[in-house]
Amino acid sequence: MISDASCGHDQSSAPRRLQGTAFWLLGRAARQAERVTQERLFEAGMRRGFYGVLATLEEFGPGAQAEIGRRLGIDPSDMVAILNDLEREGYVSRERDPDDRRRNSVSLTGAGEQALLRFDGAIADAQDAMLGSLSAAERDQLIGLLEQLGPSAGRTAAGASPAGSGPAGTGLTGVAGG
């Protein structure tokens, strides 16, 4: 896989066909956001997957570990490892579901609630680091646009991708150069 590091994080070092394309720019921004966010969360004592699990438990209450994993799109084996770490840190507790002994019910602890508040601050710091060059209105606009990009983004009513206006035969839009 080609990373931004191999391109020196420089838009001009990317092939001209990629420069200005939404998929390239979104991918680059996503990799940068992931890197900055993970750095901030690590500094706050959090590892990958913690934040989503704690936020899910705080918002939706106790739940089955399989249900939490499905909600977050986390593979079941990864979910077990994340919960083991969270339980070891004292952020969650797991108990057998009294109605179904095959299921584990996961609950947020007081320490988990406190950790989540700390991690909220780390997420806000990461967002500020990523979006610091944007005004408040531009941030709101960006978030609104990103919220529109969901599972159905890029599909027409018939389910096909819309034709682009990029170089002949490519179907790409917004391509600089040509």
OpenMM code with the backbone's topology and positions (N, CA, C; nanometers):
from openmm import Vec3, app, unit

residues = "MET ILE SER ASP ALA SER CYS GLY HIS ASP GLN SER SER ALA PRO ARG ARG LEU GLN GLY THR ALA PHE TRP LEU LEU GLY ARG ALA ALA ARG GLN ALA GLU ARG VAL THR GLN GLU ARG LEU PHE GLU ALA GLY MET ARG ARG GLY PHE TYR GLY VAL LEU ALA THR LEU GLU GLU PHE GLY PRO GLY ALA GLN ALA GLU ILE GLY ARG ARG LEU GLY ILE ASP PRO SER ASP MET VAL ALA ILE LEU ASN ASP LEU GLU ARG GLU GLY TYR VAL SER ARG GLU ARG ASP PRO ASP ASP ARG ARG ARG ASN SER VAL SER LEU THR GLY ALA GLY GLU GLN ALA LEU LEU ARG PHE ASP GLY ALA ILE ALA ASP ALA GLN ASP ALA MET LEU GLY SER LEU SER ALA ALA GLU ARG ASP GLN LEU ILE GLY LEU LEU GLU GLN LEU GLY PRO SER ALA GLY ARG THR ALA ALA GLY ALA SER PRO ALA GLY SER GLY PRO ALA GLY THR GLY LEU THR GLY VAL ALA GLY GLY".split()
positions = [
    Vec3(0.0838, -0.1180, 0.0000),
    Vec3(0.0000, 0.0000, 0.0000),
    Vec3(0.0884, 0.1245, 0.0000),
    Vec3(0.0504, 0.2214, -0.0789),
    Vec3(0.1243, 0.3472, -0.0842),
    Vec3(0.0748, 0.4354, 0.0279),
    Vec3(0.1666, 0.4899, 0.1060),
    Vec3(0.1280, 0.5770, 0.2166),
    Vec3(0.1671, 0.7197, 0.1851),
    Vec3(0.1126, 0.8114, 0.2630),
    Vec3(0.1513, 0.9509, 0.2476),
    Vec3(0.2987, 0.9699, 0.2767),
    Vec3(0.3552, 0.8872, 0.3643),
    Vec3(0.4972, 0.8989, 0.3971),
    Vec3(0.5814, 0.8767, 0.2719),
    Vec3(0.5391, 0.7823, 0.1857),
    Vec3(0.6156, 0.7568, 0.0642),
    Vec3(0.6014, 0.8703, -0.0356),
    Vec3(0.4992, 0.9521, -0.0201),
    Vec3(0.4795, 1.0673, -0.1075),
    Vec3(0.5271, 1.1956, -0.0401),
    Vec3(0.5868, 1.1849, 0.0772),
    Vec3(0.6360, 1.3018, 0.1478),
    Vec3(0.5249, 1.3957, 0.1918),
    Vec3(0.4018, 1.3490, 0.2035),
    Vec3(0.2873, 1.4311, 0.2434),
    Vec3(0.2696, 1.5524, 0.1520),
    Vec3(0.3250, 1.5472, 0.0339),
    Vec3(0.3221, 1.6606, -0.0568),
    Vec3(0.2264, 1.6301, -0.1704),
    Vec3(0.1217, 1.7086, -0.1826),
    Vec3(0.0213, 1.6889, -0.2862),
    Vec3(0.0862, 1.6879, -0.4246),
    Vec3(0.1878, 1.7723, -0.4463),
    Vec3(0.2474, 1.7809, -0.5793),
    Vec3(0.3294, 1.6571, -0.6149),
    Vec3(0.3649, 1.5728, -0.5177),
    Vec3(0.4407, 1.4523, -0.5492),
    Vec3(0.3490, 1.3359, -0.5877),
    Vec3(0.2202, 1.3527, -0.5692),
    Vec3(0.1247, 1.2508, -0.6126),
    Vec3(0.1083, 1.2613, -0.7643),
    Vec3(0.0753, 1.1510, -0.8295),
    Vec3(0.0499, 1.1593, -0.9738),
    Vec3(-0.0604, 1.2613, -1.0033),
    Vec3(-0.0463, 1.3333, -1.1133),
    Vec3(-0.1432, 1.4383, -1.1466),
    Vec3(-0.2858, 1.3855, -1.1530),
    Vec3(-0.3032, 1.2622, -1.1973),
    Vec3(-0.4385, 1.2058, -1.2066),
    Vec3(-0.5043, 1.1954, -1.0690),
    Vec3(-0.4234, 1.1858, -0.9634),
    Vec3(-0.4781, 1.1740, -0.8282),
    Vec3(-0.5010, 1.3095, -0.7631),
    Vec3(-0.4171, 1.4057, -0.7949),
    Vec3(-0.4261, 1.5367, -0.7313),
    Vec3(-0.5652, 1.5957, -0.7534),
    Vec3(-0.6277, 1.6350, -0.6453),
    Vec3(-0.7596, 1.6971, -0.6548),
    Vec3(-0.8752, 1.5994, -0.6588),
    Vec3(-0.8486, 1.4679, -0.6594),
    Vec3(-0.9608, 1.3738, -0.6583),
    Vec3(-1.0078, 1.3554, -0.5146),
    Vec3(-1.1368, 1.3447, -0.5001),
    Vec3(-1.1951, 1.3310, -0.3665),
    Vec3(-1.1411, 1.2077, -0.2947),
    Vec3(-1.1308, 1.0939, -0.3646),
    Vec3(-1.0863, 0.9725, -0.2958),
    Vec3(-0.9440, 0.9869, -0.2454),
    Vec3(-0.8570, 1.0522, -0.3215),
    Vec3(-0.7178, 1.0698, -0.2782),
    Vec3(-0.7113, 1.1655, -0.1595),
    Vec3(-0.7797, 1.2771, -0.1693),
    Vec3(-0.7759, 1.3774, -0.0635),
    Vec3(-0.8420, 1.3261, 0.0643),
    Vec3(-0.9560, 1.2559, 0.0510),
    Vec3(-1.0215, 1.1996, 0.1691),
    Vec3(-0.9348, 1.0925, 0.2341),
    Vec3(-0.8727, 1.0089, 0.1532),
    Vec3(-0.7847, 0.9050, 0.2065),
    Vec3(-0.6663, 0.9643, 0.2798),
    Vec3(-0.6062, 1.0662, 0.2201),
    Vec3(-0.4920, 1.1319, 0.2836),
    Vec3(-0.5333, 1.1976, 0.4146),
    Vec3(-0.6481, 1.2663, 0.4131),
    Vec3(-0.6975, 1.3312, 0.5348),
    Vec3(-0.7315, 1.2271, 0.6415),
    Vec3(-0.7894, 1.1145, 0.6004),
    Vec3(-0.8253, 1.0093, 0.6970),
    Vec3(-0.7002, 0.9505, 0.7618),
    Vec3(-0.5963, 0.9266, 0.6822),
    Vec3(-0.4716, 0.8727, 0.7398),
    Vec3(-0.4099, 0.9717, 0.8378),
    Vec3(-0.4115, 1.0991, 0.8025),
    Vec3(-0.3572, 1.2018, 0.8910),
    Vec3(-0.4408, 1.2114, 1.0189),
    Vec3(-0.5729, 1.2101, 1.0048),
    Vec3(-0.6617, 1.2175, 1.1218),
    Vec3(-0.6399, 1.0980, 1.2130),
    Vec3(-0.6254, 0.9805, 1.1560),
    Vec3(-0.6009, 0.8588, 1.2349),
    Vec3(-0.4696, 0.8708, 1.3113),
    Vec3(-0.3645, 0.9176, 1.2439),
    Vec3(-0.2340, 0.9310, 1.3069),
    Vec3(-0.2393, 1.0305, 1.4230),
    Vec3(-0.2952, 1.1484, 1.3990),
    Vec3(-0.3018, 1.2528, 1.5019),
    Vec3(-0.3887, 1.2058, 1.6188),
    Vec3(-0.5025, 1.1457, 1.5871),
    Vec3(-0.5935, 1.0989, 1.6926),
    Vec3(-0.5280, 0.9909, 1.7771),
    Vec3(-0.4644, 0.8937, 1.7133),
    Vec3(-0.4001, 0.7861, 1.7887),
    Vec3(-0.2875, 0.8397, 1.8762),
    Vec3(-0.2123, 0.9384, 1.8269),
    Vec3(-0.1068, 0.9993, 1.9096),
    Vec3(-0.1661, 1.0634, 2.0339),
    Vec3(-0.2739, 1.1410, 2.0169),
    Vec3(-0.3354, 1.2107, 2.1301),
    Vec3(-0.3964, 1.1112, 2.2291),
    Vec3(-0.4608, 1.0086, 2.1773),
    Vec3(-0.5219, 0.9089, 2.2648),
    Vec3(-0.4150, 0.8293, 2.3397),
    Vec3(-0.3063, 0.7951, 2.2729),
    Vec3(-0.1977, 0.7230, 2.3384),
    Vec3(-0.1397, 0.8076, 2.4516),
    Vec3(-0.1224, 0.9389, 2.4253),
    Vec3(-0.0707, 1.0293, 2.5288),
    Vec3(-0.1642, 1.0335, 2.6502),
    Vec3(-0.2943, 1.0126, 2.6262),
    Vec3(-0.3928, 1.0139, 2.7349),
    Vec3(-0.4089, 0.8764, 2.7994),
    Vec3(-0.3304, 0.7778, 2.7541),
    Vec3(-0.3344, 0.6452, 2.8134),
    Vec3(-0.4349, 0.5506, 2.7489),
    Vec3(-0.4738, 0.5791, 2.6290),
    Vec3(-0.5736, 0.4962, 2.5624),
    Vec3(-0.5102, 0.4202, 2.4466),
    Vec3(-0.5618, 0.3004, 2.4236),
    Vec3(-0.5189, 0.2213, 2.3093),
    Vec3(-0.6339, 0.2100, 2.2100),
    Vec3(-0.5979, 0.1617, 2.0909),
    Vec3(-0.6935, 0.1489, 1.9805),
    Vec3(-0.8190, 0.0741, 2.0267),
    Vec3(-0.9328, 0.1296, 1.9920),
    Vec3(-1.0600, 0.0655, 2.0212),
    Vec3(-1.1236, 0.1050, 2.1530),
    Vec3(-1.0457, 0.1571, 2.2462),
    Vec3(-1.1008, 0.1916, 2.3775),
    Vec3(-1.2122, 0.2947, 2.3663),
    Vec3(-1.1865, 0.4018, 2.2947),
    Vec3(-1.2787, 0.5158, 2.2940),
    Vec3(-1.4171, 0.4753, 2.2438),
    Vec3(-1.4219, 0.4049, 2.1332),
    Vec3(-1.5512, 0.3642, 2.0774),
    Vec3(-1.6305, 0.2766, 2.1727),
    Vec3(-1.5635, 0.1830, 2.2377),
    Vec3(-1.6320, 0.0929, 2.3315),
    Vec3(-1.6837, 0.1714, 2.4514),
    Vec3(-1.5989, 0.2561, 2.5099),
    Vec3(-1.6422, 0.3335, 2.6266),
    Vec3(-1.7558, 0.4291, 2.5906),
    Vec3(-1.7453, 0.4943, 2.4754),
    Vec3(-1.8507, 0.5870, 2.4324),
    Vec3(-1.9821, 0.5132, 2.4080),
    Vec3(-1.9736, 0.3935, 2.3511),
    Vec3(-2.0940, 0.3127, 2.3264),
    Vec3(-2.1605, 0.2747, 2.4577),
    Vec3(-2.0817, 0.2301, 2.5543),
    Vec3(-2.1381, 0.1921, 2.6838),
    Vec3(-2.1983, 0.3119, 2.7556),
    Vec3(-2.1335, 0.4269, 2.7458),
    Vec3(-2.1841, 0.5470, 2.8123),
    Vec3(-2.3164, 0.5914, 2.7496),
    Vec3(-2.3260, 0.5844, 2.6176),
    Vec3(-2.4465, 0.6325, 2.5497),
    Vec3(-2.5613, 0.5327, 2.5529),
    Vec3(-2.5307, 0.4041, 2.5348),
    Vec3(-2.6367, 0.3042, 2.5207),
    Vec3(-2.6535, 0.2143, 2.6428),
    Vec3(-2.5650, 0.2269, 2.7405),
    Vec3(-2.5756, 0.1452, 2.8604),
    Vec3(-2.5133, 0.0086, 2.8412),
    Vec3(-2.5209, -0.0750, 2.9456),
    Vec3(-2.4610, -0.2084, 2.9388),
    Vec3(-2.5154, -0.2874, 2.8205),
    Vec3(-2.4298, -0.3724, 2.7663),
    Vec3(-2.4724, -0.4531, 2.6532),
    Vec3(-2.3856, -0.5744, 2.6347),
    Vec3(-2.4321, -0.6632, 2.5480),
    Vec3(-2.3567, -0.7842, 2.5154),
    Vec3(-2.2329, -0.7448, 2.4360),
    Vec3(-2.1209, -0.8132, 2.4630),
    Vec3(-1.9979, -0.7774, 2.3949),
    Vec3(-2.0119, -0.7959, 2.2442),
    Vec3(-2.0849, -0.8954, 2.1977),
    Vec3(-2.1051, -0.9156, 2.0538),
    Vec3(-2.1845, -0.7993, 1.9938),
    Vec3(-2.2835, -0.7516, 2.0669),
    Vec3(-2.3645, -0.6388, 2.0203),
    Vec3(-2.2797, -0.5115, 2.0093),
    Vec3(-2.1942, -0.4867, 2.1063),
    Vec3(-2.1059, -0.3692, 2.1045),
    Vec3(-2.0118, -0.3799, 1.9846),
    Vec3(-1.9554, -0.4970, 1.9639),
    Vec3(-1.8659, -0.5187, 1.8510),
    Vec3(-1.9353, -0.4947, 1.7180),
    Vec3(-2.0575, -0.5442, 1.7019),
    Vec3(-2.1326, -0.5220, 1.5776),
    Vec3(-2.1613, -0.3736, 1.5579),
    Vec3(-2.2005, -0.3064, 1.6644),
    Vec3(-2.2336, -0.1640, 1.6560),
    Vec3(-2.1138, -0.0832, 1.6058),
    Vec3(-1.9932, -0.1229, 1.6487),
    Vec3(-1.8719, -0.0494, 1.6144),
    Vec3(-1.7970, -0.1081, 1.4941),
    Vec3(-1.8430, -0.2209, 1.4439),
    Vec3(-1.7749, -0.2848, 1.3315),
    Vec3(-1.6415, -0.3447, 1.3714),
    Vec3(-1.6323, -0.3950, 1.4942),
    Vec3(-1.5085, -0.4547, 1.5446),
    Vec3(-1.5199, -0.6065, 1.5355),
    Vec3(-1.4178, -0.6683, 1.4804),
    Vec3(-1.4118, -0.8140, 1.4695),
    Vec3(-1.4244, -0.8755, 1.6091),
    Vec3(-1.4975, -0.9867, 1.6237),
    Vec3(-1.5164, -1.0472, 1.7567),
    Vec3(-1.3866, -1.0781, 1.8310),
    Vec3(-1.2831, -1.1276, 1.7619),
    Vec3(-1.1582, -1.1580, 1.8332),
    Vec3(-1.0901, -1.0295, 1.8789),
    Vec3(-1.0993, -0.9232, 1.7988),
    Vec3(-1.0442, -0.7942, 1.8410),
    Vec3(-1.1237, -0.7377, 1.9581),
    Vec3(-1.2543, -0.7594, 1.9562),
    Vec3(-1.3409, -0.7097, 2.0633),
    Vec3(-1.3029, -0.7743, 2.1961),
    Vec3(-1.2755, -0.9033, 2.1946),
    Vec3(-1.2346, -0.9730, 2.3172),
    Vec3(-1.1059, -0.9124, 2.3711),
    Vec3(-1.0094, -0.8871, 2.2836),
    Vec3(-0.8811, -0.8294, 2.3267),
    Vec3(-0.9008, -0.6885, 2.3836),
    Vec3(-0.9833, -0.6080, 2.3190),
    Vec3(-1.0097, -0.4721, 2.3675),
    Vec3(-1.0760, -0.4782, 2.5048),
    Vec3(-1.1760, -0.5647, 2.5194),
    Vec3(-1.2455, -0.5756, 2.6484),
    Vec3(-1.1528, -0.6296, 2.7568),
    Vec3(-1.0645, -0.7218, 2.7213),
    Vec3(-0.9669, -0.7705, 2.8199),
    Vec3(-0.8824, -0.6542, 2.8719),
    Vec3(-0.8352, -0.5696, 2.7797),
    Vec3(-0.7537, -0.4539, 2.8196),
    Vec3(-0.8354, -0.3542, 2.9013),
    Vec3(-0.9575, -0.3261, 2.8586),
    Vec3(-1.0428, -0.2316, 2.9316),
    Vec3(-1.0755, -0.2836, 3.0717),
    Vec3(-1.0982, -0.4127, 3.0817),
    Vec3(-1.1286, -0.4716, 3.2118),
    Vec3(-1.0041, -0.4674, 3.3016),
    Vec3(-0.8889, -0.4955, 3.2442),
    Vec3(-0.7636, -0.4912, 3.3197),
    Vec3(-0.7364, -0.3497, 3.3728),
    Vec3(-0.7744, -0.2478, 3.2961),
    Vec3(-0.7585, -0.1077, 3.3376),
    Vec3(-0.8657, -0.0655, 3.4384),
    Vec3(-0.9697, -0.1490, 3.4542),
    Vec3(-1.0787, -0.1166, 3.5459),
    Vec3(-1.1845, -0.0266, 3.4857),
    Vec3(-1.1851, -0.0130, 3.3518),
    Vec3(-1.2796, 0.0758, 3.2840),
    Vec3(-1.4142, 0.0096, 3.2555),
    Vec3(-1.4160, -0.1222, 3.2469),
    Vec3(-1.5409, -0.1961, 3.2233),
    Vec3(-1.5435, -0.3180, 3.3145),
    Vec3(-1.6644, -0.3690, 3.3326),
    Vec3(-1.6798, -0.4974, 3.4015),
    Vec3(-1.7622, -0.5875, 3.3110),
    Vec3(-1.7312, -0.7163, 3.3152),
    Vec3(-1.8053, -0.8153, 3.2366),
    Vec3(-1.8654, -0.9169, 3.3310),
    Vec3(-1.9918, -0.9454, 3.3075),
    Vec3(-2.0609, -1.0478, 3.3863),
    Vec3(-2.1433, -1.1327, 3.2916),
    Vec3(-2.1639, -1.2559, 3.3297),
    Vec3(-2.2522, -1.3442, 3.2522),
    Vec3(-2.3934, -1.2885, 3.2575),
    Vec3(-2.4577, -1.2878, 3.1428),
    Vec3(-2.5969, -1.2439, 3.1336),
    Vec3(-2.6821, -1.3490, 3.2046),
    Vec3(-2.7600, -1.3079, 3.3073),
    Vec3(-2.8396, -1.4067, 3.3813),
    Vec3(-2.9461, -1.4746, 3.2946),
    Vec3(-2.9897, -1.4082, 3.1868),
    Vec3(-3.0912, -1.4670, 3.0989),
    Vec3(-3.0316, -1.5577, 2.9914),
    Vec3(-2.9023, -1.5403, 2.9633),
    Vec3(-2.8354, -1.6220, 2.8622),
    Vec3(-2.6898, -1.6372, 2.9042),
    Vec3(-2.6583, -1.7482, 2.9671),
    Vec3(-2.5254, -1.7689, 3.0254),
    Vec3(-2.4144, -1.7725, 2.9202),
    Vec3(-2.4499, -1.7809, 2.7926),
    Vec3(-2.3477, -1.7795, 2.6865),
    Vec3(-2.2999, -1.6379, 2.6563),
    Vec3(-2.3759, -1.5393, 2.6979),
    Vec3(-2.3440, -1.3997, 2.6679),
    Vec3(-2.2771, -1.3308, 2.7849),
    Vec3(-2.1859, -1.2396, 2.7514),
    Vec3(-2.1267, -1.1509, 2.8511),
    Vec3(-2.1953, -1.0159, 2.8404),
    Vec3(-2.2350, -0.9613, 2.9538),
    Vec3(-2.2878, -0.8260, 2.9585),
    Vec3(-2.1750, -0.7353, 3.0059),
    Vec3(-2.1500, -0.6289, 2.9308),
    Vec3(-2.0398, -0.5374, 2.9591),
    Vec3(-2.0978, -0.4072, 3.0125),
    Vec3(-2.0384, -0.3566, 3.1201),
    Vec3(-2.0832, -0.2314, 3.1823),
    Vec3(-1.9656, -0.1369, 3.1989),
    Vec3(-1.9945, -0.0090, 3.1918),
    Vec3(-1.8960, 0.0954, 3.2163),
    Vec3(-1.8819, 0.1147, 3.3675),
    Vec3(-1.7590, 0.1236, 3.4163),
    Vec3(-1.7357, 0.1468, 3.5593),
    Vec3(-1.7167, 0.2970, 3.5829),
    Vec3(-1.7097, 0.3366, 3.7093),
    Vec3(-1.6805, 0.4760, 3.7431),
    Vec3(-1.5467, 0.5202, 3.6865),
    Vec3(-1.4470, 0.4322, 3.6956),
    Vec3(-1.3153, 0.4635, 3.6387),
    Vec3(-1.3247, 0.4792, 3.4869),
    Vec3(-1.4106, 0.3996, 3.4250),
    Vec3(-1.4314, 0.4100, 3.2801),
    Vec3(-1.4952, 0.5422, 3.2420),
    Vec3(-1.5897, 0.5886, 3.3253),
    Vec3(-1.6536, 0.7187, 3.2996),
    Vec3(-1.5511, 0.8304, 3.3081),
    Vec3(-1.4633, 0.8248, 3.4083),
    Vec3(-1.3581, 0.9261, 3.4239),
    Vec3(-1.2594, 0.9198, 3.3067),
    Vec3(-1.2222, 0.7996, 3.2659),
    Vec3(-1.1309, 0.7833, 3.1528),
    Vec3(-1.1934, 0.8394, 3.0257),
    Vec3(-1.3221, 0.8148, 3.0066),
    Vec3(-1.3904, 0.8647, 2.8874),
    Vec3(-1.3848, 1.0172, 2.8811),
    Vec3(-1.4013, 1.0835, 2.9935),
    Vec3(-1.3909, 1.2303, 2.9958),
    Vec3(-1.2498, 1.2752, 2.9553),
    Vec3(-1.1480, 1.2050, 3.0047),
    Vec3(-1.0100, 1.2360, 2.9669),
    Vec3(-0.9896, 1.2141, 2.8173),
    Vec3(-1.0445, 1.1046, 2.7679),
    Vec3(-1.0286, 1.0714, 2.6264),
    Vec3(-1.1066, 1.1683, 2.5381),
    Vec3(-1.2206, 1.2192, 2.5877),
    Vec3(-1.2946, 1.3227, 2.5130),
    Vec3(-1.2042, 1.4425, 2.4878),
    Vec3(-1.1258, 1.4807, 2.5891),
    Vec3(-1.0322, 1.5914, 2.5744),
    Vec3(-0.9255, 1.5621, 2.4699),
    Vec3(-0.8763, 1.4391, 2.4661),
    Vec3(-0.7757, 1.3999, 2.3677),
    Vec3(-0.8342, 1.4042, 2.2267),
    Vec3(-0.9591, 1.3617, 2.2125),
    Vec3(-1.0253, 1.3670, 2.0814),
    Vec3(-1.0418, 1.5122, 2.0373),
    Vec3(-1.0826, 1.5996, 2.1290),
    Vec3(-1.0985, 1.7418, 2.0966),
    Vec3(-0.9636, 1.8022, 2.0564),
    Vec3(-0.8565, 1.7663, 2.1268),
    Vec3(-0.7230, 1.8154, 2.0915),
    Vec3(-0.6830, 1.7684, 1.9516),
    Vec3(-0.7096, 1.6425, 1.9213),
    Vec3(-0.6758, 1.5888, 1.7892),
    Vec3(-0.7552, 1.6607, 1.6809),
    Vec3(-0.8825, 1.6842, 1.7067),
    Vec3(-0.9655, 1.7538, 1.6078),
    Vec3(-0.9136, 1.8961, 1.5867),
    Vec3(-0.8765, 1.9629, 1.6955),
    Vec3(-0.8206, 2.0977, 1.6827),
    Vec3(-0.6903, 2.0959, 1.6030),
    Vec3(-0.6071, 1.9949, 1.6252),
    Vec3(-0.4813, 1.9840, 1.5520),
    Vec3(-0.5070, 1.9624, 1.4026),
    Vec3(-0.6064, 1.8819, 1.3718),
    Vec3(-0.6379, 1.8532, 1.2317),
    Vec3(-0.7061, 1.9704, 1.1622),
    Vec3(-0.7959, 2.0368, 1.2325),
    Vec3(-0.8810, 2.1371, 1.1689),
    Vec3(-0.8463, 2.2797, 1.2092),
    Vec3(-0.7291, 2.2980, 1.2699),
    Vec3(-0.6894, 2.4290, 1.3213),
    Vec3(-0.6871, 2.5394, 1.2185),
    Vec3(-0.6656, 2.5054, 1.0922),
    Vec3(-0.6592, 2.6083, 0.9892),
    Vec3(-0.7976, 2.6492, 0.9385),
    Vec3(-0.9027, 2.5821, 0.9858),
    Vec3(-1.0390, 2.6122, 0.9419),
    Vec3(-1.1109, 2.6990, 1.0439),
    Vec3(-1.1970, 2.7871, 0.9959),
    Vec3(-1.2815, 2.8662, 1.0860),
    Vec3(-1.3898, 2.7747, 1.1427),
    Vec3(-1.4611, 2.8226, 1.2424),
    Vec3(-1.5705, 2.7436, 1.3020),
    Vec3(-1.6751, 2.7103, 1.1966),
    Vec3(-1.7070, 2.8061, 1.1114),
    Vec3(-1.8071, 2.7829, 1.0061),
    Vec3(-1.7568, 2.6781, 0.9061),
    Vec3(-1.6277, 2.6839, 0.8725),
    Vec3(-1.5713, 2.5855, 0.7801),
    Vec3(-1.5697, 2.4465, 0.8426),
    Vec3(-1.5410, 2.4378, 0.9724),
    Vec3(-1.5449, 2.3083, 1.0414),
    Vec3(-1.6857, 2.2503, 1.0366),
    Vec3(-1.7841, 2.3335, 1.0667),
    Vec3(-1.9236, 2.2875, 1.0628),
    Vec3(-1.9612, 2.2404, 0.9226),
    Vec3(-1.9168, 2.3164, 0.8215),
    Vec3(-1.9464, 2.2795, 0.6835),
    Vec3(-1.8802, 2.1462, 0.6485),
    Vec3(-1.7534, 2.1297, 0.6868),
    Vec3(-1.6829, 2.0052, 0.6593),
    Vec3(-1.7533, 1.8871, 0.7251),
    Vec3(-1.7887, 1.9018, 0.8510),
    Vec3(-1.8567, 1.7931, 0.9216),
    Vec3(-1.9895, 1.7610, 0.8543),
    Vec3(-2.0632, 1.8627, 0.8142),
    Vec3(-2.1893, 1.8404, 0.7431),
    Vec3(-2.1695, 1.7646, 0.6132),
    Vec3(-2.0684, 1.8011, 0.5378),
    Vec3(-2.0400, 1.7315, 0.4121),
    Vec3(-1.9977, 1.5876, 0.4370),
    Vec3(-1.9132, 1.5666, 0.5368),
    Vec3(-1.8691, 1.4298, 0.5670),
    Vec3(-1.9848, 1.3429, 0.6137),
    Vec3(-2.0789, 1.4026, 0.6877),
    Vec3(-2.1960, 1.3257, 0.7323),
    Vec3(-2.2807, 1.2800, 0.6141),
    Vec3(-2.2759, 1.3539, 0.5041),
    Vec3(-2.3511, 1.3143, 0.3847),
    Vec3(-2.2875, 1.1958, 0.3132),
    Vec3(-2.1582, 1.1767, 0.3380),
    Vec3(-2.0873, 1.0656, 0.2744),
    Vec3(-2.1037, 0.9411, 0.3594),
    Vec3(-2.2016, 0.8632, 0.3262),
    Vec3(-2.2291, 0.7417, 0.4011),
    Vec3(-2.2270, 0.6228, 0.3082),
    Vec3(-2.2878, 0.5149, 0.3513),
    Vec3(-2.2880, 0.3927, 0.2700),
    Vec3(-2.3470, 0.4121, 0.1307),
    Vec3(-2.4382, 0.5066, 0.1124),
    Vec3(-2.5006, 0.5242, -0.0183),
    Vec3(-2.4330, 0.6324, -0.1015),
    Vec3(-2.3280, 0.6945, -0.0504),
    Vec3(-2.2596, 0.8004, -0.1251),
    Vec3(-2.2036, 0.7459, -0.2558),
    Vec3(-2.2175, 0.8235, -0.3613),
    Vec3(-2.1617, 0.7853, -0.4902),
    Vec3(-2.2503, 0.6971, -0.5738),
    Vec3(-2.3707, 0.6702, -0.5280),
    Vec3(-2.4621, 0.5852, -0.6044),
    Vec3(-2.5774, 0.6694, -0.6582),
    Vec3(-2.6157, 0.6412, -0.7792),
    Vec3(-2.7330, 0.7061, -0.8364),
    Vec3(-2.8553, 0.6271, -0.7947),
    Vec3(-2.9720, 0.6726, -0.8335),
    Vec3(-3.0956, 0.6022, -0.7978),
    Vec3(-3.0934, 0.4583, -0.8470),
    Vec3(-3.0269, 0.4317, -0.9595),
    Vec3(-3.0209, 0.2968, -1.0144),
    Vec3(-2.9109, 0.2128, -0.9494),
    Vec3(-2.8315, 0.2760, -0.8606),
    Vec3(-2.7290, 0.2014, -0.7902),
    Vec3(-2.5924, 0.2064, -0.8549),
    Vec3(-2.5822, 0.2723, -0.9701),
    Vec3(-2.4535, 0.2824, -1.0383),
    Vec3(-2.3827, 0.4096, -0.9964),
    Vec3(-2.2514, 0.4092, -1.0097),
    Vec3(-2.1750, 0.5299, -0.9798),
    Vec3(-2.2016, 0.6334, -1.0876),
    Vec3(-2.2136, 0.7599, -1.0490),
    Vec3(-2.2373, 0.8626, -1.1494),
    Vec3(-2.1145, 0.8791, -1.2371),
    Vec3(-2.1375, 0.9162, -1.3622),
    Vec3(-2.0267, 0.9396, -1.4547),
    Vec3(-1.9510, 1.0638, -1.4126),
    Vec3(-1.8229, 1.0591, -1.4268),
    Vec3(-1.7401, 1.1733, -1.3882),
    Vec3(-1.7030, 1.2577, -1.5075),
    Vec3(-1.6296, 1.3614, -1.4781),
    Vec3(-1.5868, 1.4504, -1.5855),
    Vec3(-1.4353, 1.4599, -1.5901),
    Vec3(-1.3678, 1.3543, -1.5436),
    Vec3(-1.2219, 1.3527, -1.5446),
    Vec3(-1.1690, 1.3180, -1.6821),
    Vec3(-1.0438, 1.2743, -1.6910),
    Vec3(-0.9853, 1.2377, -1.8196),
    Vec3(-1.0700, 1.1325, -1.8902),
    Vec3(-1.0734, 1.1381, -2.0196),
    Vec3(-1.1580, 1.0495, -2.0992),
    Vec3(-1.1422, 0.9045, -2.0566),
    Vec3(-1.2555, 0.8416, -2.0314),
    Vec3(-1.2578, 0.7000, -1.9984),
    Vec3(-1.2269, 0.6658, -1.8542),
    Vec3(-1.1942, 0.7642, -1.7694),
    Vec3(-1.1577, 0.7304, -1.6323),
    Vec3(-1.2746, 0.7396, -1.5368),
    Vec3(-1.3752, 0.8219, -1.5676),
    Vec3(-1.4867, 0.8401, -1.4778),
    Vec3(-1.4512, 0.9221, -1.3542),
    Vec3(-1.3304, 0.9828, -1.3511),
    Vec3(-1.2881, 1.0611, -1.2354),
    Vec3(-1.3349, 1.2045, -1.2492),
    Vec3(-1.3719, 1.2626, -1.1374),
    Vec3(-1.4090, 1.4037, -1.1344),
    Vec3(-1.3071, 1.4810, -1.0540),
    Vec3(-1.2947, 1.6059, -1.0838),
    Vec3(-1.2073, 1.6933, -1.0054),
    Vec3(-1.0602, 1.6630, -1.0222),
    Vec3(-1.0204, 1.6056, -1.1346),
    Vec3(-0.8807, 1.5717, -1.1560),
    Vec3(-0.8065, 1.6941, -1.2071),
    Vec3(-0.7001, 1.7323, -1.1371),
    Vec3(-0.6164, 1.8430, -1.1821),
    Vec3(-0.5226, 1.7928, -1.2902),
    Vec3(-0.4956, 1.8733, -1.3862),
    Vec3(-0.4077, 1.8302, -1.4957),
    Vec3(-0.4823, 1.7349, -1.5860),
    Vec3(-0.4225, 1.6736, -1.6816),
    Vec3(-0.5025, 1.5831, -1.7587),
    Vec3(-0.4418, 1.5360, -1.8783),
] * unit.nanometer
topology = app.Topology()
chain = topology.addChain("A")
for resn in residues:
    res = topology.addResidue(resn, chain)
    for name in ("N", "CA", "C"):
        topology.addAtom(name, app.Element.getBySymbol(name[0]), res)
